[in-house]
Amino acid sequence: MKIVTDSGADLLFAEAEALGIVVAPLFIQFPEGEIKSSDIEHDAFYDRLEAMVPLVPTTAQPSPGVFGEIYKALTAVKEEILSIHISSGLSGTLQSARLGSGEVEETAVTLIDSLTLSGAQRFQVLAAAWAAKAGWSKEAIVAQLDRIRAASEIIYTLETLEYLARGGRIGRVQALAGSLLKLKPVIKVDKADGKYTTVGKSRTLKKALEVMVDHLAQTYGDTPLWVSVLHGRMPDQAQALIEVMEARLSVGKLEILRVSPVLGVHTGPGVVGTAVLPLELVAGLM
């Protein structure tokens, strides 16, 4: 079985290579041309993004043709395909995959709406790949992904609302009001529809980090957790978040990841957050 995903999963290149995961590219569209998100290094991207003020690049999902070619290549070598994608509530990528799957037999591709993104999507992709390597059936993997989706969380805060406003993700008036009040929103992805929802707002990043961890502590208690701390270009704040989480939560596995440039288009470099999953849901797979 082959696992297919997209670059919204923040999957590391080494992980995809080691597990044979196929990653469909999301694209960043600069005025001078389009590039794959994976073709630009994180800091080079943020330098370029900040230099574009007040303009902002746009993003684009893979076309149905891209998915069609991926699926045809895999079915040609008799692979069963599980295709796991960024939330349909945030991107049209899953719909492109659905259209692309029309290029092969109807039963060849099983499409999964992760209903999330970034590190939480990565949990699902890695679990599927590990389970496939261990010989699990497609049905067993899909059932486990349902459990992982229900139990995982992704939550983050932003230094500024400017990039969301520039990209049309929130209104300019709302962004201006937030900026004037120096508010730092705390945002998660709702499990019901895979869209952003606000957990709270704080006047400082330090307080926003505490609001995030308060939410996680209420959700998970003392459950041992796999924690992926995520940031754009805020290593100090990422470390501060780790310290608060380790003081309040049962952190069993910890890593620090950079947010993909294609997601960073909408957040800017000042994003810091975390994806969290109970370790018991990947016990024996990692």
C-alpha positions in Angstrom: 0.0 0.0 0.0 1.2 3.5 -0.9 0.5 6.6 1.2 0.0 9.8 -0.7 -0.3 13.2 1.0 0.4 16.9 0.3 3.0 19.4 1.5 0.5 20.9 3.9 1.4 18.0 6.2 4.8 19.4 7.1 6.3 16.0 6.6 10.1 15.9 6.7 11.8 14.9 3.5 13.7 12.1 5.3 10.4 10.7 6.6 8.8 10.6 3.2 11.8 9.1 1.6 12.2 6.4 4.3 8.6 5.4 4.3 8.0 5.7 0.5 5.3 8.4 1.0 4.4 10.3 -2.1 4.0 14.1 -1.4 1.9 16.1 -3.9 3.2 19.7 -4.0 1.3 22.7 -2.9 2.4 25.9 -4.7 3.4 29.4 -3.8 2.6 32.0 -6.5 5.0 35.0 -6.5 4.5 37.9 -8.9 7.5 36.6 -10.9 6.3 33.0 -11.0 5.1 29.9 -9.2 7.3 27.5 -7.2 6.7 24.3 -5.3 6.6 25.0 -1.5 9.3 22.4 -1.0 11.7 24.2 -3.4 12.4 27.1 -1.1 14.2 27.0 2.2 12.2 28.3 5.3 14.4 31.4 6.1 14.8 32.3 2.5 11.0 32.2 2.1 10.4 34.4 5.1 13.0 36.9 3.9 11.3 37.1 0.6 7.8 37.4 2.2 8.8 40.2 4.5 10.4 42.1 1.5 7.1 42.0 -0.4 5.2 44.2 2.1 2.5 45.3 1.5 2.0 42.6 -1.2 1.6 38.9 -0.4 2.1 35.8 -2.6 -0.9 33.4 -3.1 -1.0 29.7 -2.7 -2.4 27.0 -5.0 -3.3 23.4 -4.6 -2.1 20.6 -6.8 -4.3 20.2 -10.0 -6.4 17.1 -10.6 -3.9 16.3 -13.3 -1.0 16.2 -10.8 -3.0 13.7 -8.7 -4.1 11.7 -11.8 -0.5 11.2 -12.8 0.5 10.1 -9.3 -2.4 7.6 -9.1 -1.8 6.2 -12.6 1.9 5.7 -11.8 1.1 3.8 -8.6 -1.7 1.7 -10.0 0.5 0.7 -12.9 2.7 -1.2 -10.4 -0.4 -2.6 -8.7 -0.2 -0.4 -5.6 -3.3 0.1 -3.3 -3.5 3.9 -2.5 -4.4 5.7 0.7 -4.4 9.4 0.0 -4.5 11.7 3.1 -4.9 15.4 2.6 -5.1 18.9 4.2 -8.5 19.7 5.6 -11.3 20.3 3.0 -12.4 23.1 5.3 -9.1 25.0 4.5 -8.1 23.9 1.0 -9.5 22.5 -2.2 -6.7 19.9 -2.3 -8.9 17.0 -1.4 -11.3 17.9 -4.2 -8.4 18.0 -6.7 -7.4 14.5 -5.5 -11.0 13.3 -5.9 -11.1 14.6 -9.4 -7.7 13.1 -10.2 -8.7 9.7 -8.9 -11.1 9.6 -11.8 -8.1 8.7 -13.9 -7.9 5.2 -12.3 -10.3 2.4 -11.2 -12.8 3.7 -8.6 -11.6 1.2 -6.0 -7.8 2.0 -6.4 -7.7 5.1 -4.3 -9.1 5.7 -0.8 -9.3 9.4 0.0 -9.0 10.7 3.5 -9.9 14.2 4.7 -7.5 14.8 7.6 -9.8 17.6 8.7 -6.6 19.3 9.9 -3.1 20.4 8.7 0.5 20.7 9.5 1.8 18.6 12.4 -1.7 17.1 13.1 -2.0 16.0 9.5 1.5 14.6 9.7 0.5 12.4 12.6 -2.1 10.7 10.4 0.2 10.3 7.5 3.0 8.8 9.5 0.7 6.4 11.4 -0.8 5.3 8.1 2.6 4.7 6.6 3.9 2.8 9.7 0.7 0.7 9.8 1.0 -0.1 6.1 4.6 -1.2 6.5 3.5 -3.4 9.4 1.0 -5.1 7.2 -2.3 -3.7 8.5 -5.3 -3.9 6.2 -6.7 -0.7 4.6 -9.8 -1.0 6.8 -7.8 -1.2 10.0 -5.7 1.8 9.0 -8.7 3.9 8.2 -10.3 3.1 11.5 -7.1 4.0 13.3 -6.9 7.3 11.4 -10.4 8.1 12.6 -9.2 7.6 16.2 -6.1 9.7 15.7 -8.1 12.5 14.1 -10.5 12.6 17.0 -7.8 12.6 19.6 -5.2 15.0 18.1 -5.1 18.8 18.4 -3.3 21.6 16.6 -3.2 25.0 18.2 -1.2 28.1 17.5 -0.8 31.8 18.0 0.3 34.7 15.8 2.6 37.6 16.4 0.5 39.7 13.9 -2.7 39.4 12.0 -1.3 41.2 9.1 -0.6 38.2 6.9 -4.0 36.7 7.4 -5.5 40.0 6.4 -3.3 40.4 3.4 -4.3 37.0 2.2 -8.0 37.6 2.7 -8.3 35.1 5.5 -9.7 37.7 7.9 -11.1 41.1 7.2 -8.8 44.2 7.2 -11.0 45.9 9.8 -10.8 42.9 12.1 -7.0 42.7 11.6 -6.6 46.5 12.3 -8.7 46.2 15.5 -6.6 43.3 16.7 -3.4 45.2 15.9 -4.5 48.3 17.6 -5.3 46.3 20.7 -2.1 44.2 20.2 -4.1 41.0 20.5 -2.6 37.6 19.9 -5.3 35.2 18.8 -5.1 31.5 19.9 -6.5 29.4 17.1 -7.1 25.7 16.7 -8.7 23.6 13.9 -12.2 22.4 14.7 -12.6 18.6 14.4 -16.2 18.9 13.2 -15.6 20.9 10.0 -11.8 21.2 9.8 -11.9 25.0 9.9 -10.2 27.5 12.1 -11.8 28.4 15.4 -10.6 30.9 18.1 -9.8 29.5 21.5 -9.0 32.9 23.0 -7.0 36.2 22.7 -4.2 37.6 24.7 -2.2 40.8 24.8 1.2 39.2 24.8 2.7 36.1 23.2 3.7 34.8 26.6 0.1 34.9 27.8 -1.0 33.3 24.5 1.3 30.4 25.0 -0.2 29.9 28.5 -3.7 30.0 27.0 -2.7 27.3 24.5 -1.3 25.1 27.3 -4.3 25.7 29.5 -6.5 24.3 26.7 -4.3 21.3 26.2 -4.1 20.6 29.9 -7.9 20.6 30.1 -8.1 18.3 27.1 -5.4 15.7 27.9 -4.7 15.9 31.7 -1.8 13.6 32.5 -2.1 11.5 29.3 1.4 10.8 27.8 1.7 12.9 24.6 3.6 13.1 21.4 4.2 16.8 21.0 5.4 18.6 17.8 6.2 22.2 18.5 5.8 24.3 15.3 7.1 27.7 14.4 7.7 29.9 11.4 10.8 31.8 12.5 10.4 32.1 16.2 12.8 29.6 17.9 12.9 31.5 21.2 9.1 31.4 21.5 9.1 27.7 20.4 11.5 27.0 23.3 9.3 29.0 25.7 6.3 27.0 24.7 8.2 23.8 25.3 9.1 24.9 28.8 5.4 25.7 29.6 4.2 22.4 28.1 6.8 20.3 30.0 5.7 21.9 33.2 2.0 21.3 32.7 1.7 18.2 30.4 3.0 14.6 30.3 5.3 15.0 27.3 6.5 11.6 26.2 7.9 12.5 22.7 9.0 16.0 21.7 10.2 17.5 18.5 10.5 21.0 16.9 9.4 21.5 13.3 9.3 24.5 11.0 5.9 25.4 9.4 5.9 24.9 5.7 6.4 28.0 3.5 3.0 27.3 1.8 1.3 27.6 5.2 3.6 30.5 6.3 2.2 32.6 3.4 -0.9 33.0 5.6 0.7 33.4 9.0 4.0 35.2 8.4 7.2 34.2 10.3 5.6 35.0 13.7 3.6 31.8 14.2 4.2 29.4 17.0 2.1 26.5 18.1 1.9 22.7 18.6 0.3 19.5 17.4 -0.4 17.0 20.1 -1.4 13.3 20.0 -1.8 10.7 22.8 1.1 8.3 22.4 -1.0 5.3 23.0 -2.6 5.8 19.5 0.8 5.0 17.8 2.1 2.5 20.3 3.9 -0.3 18.6 4.0 1.6 15.2 6.7 4.1 15.7 
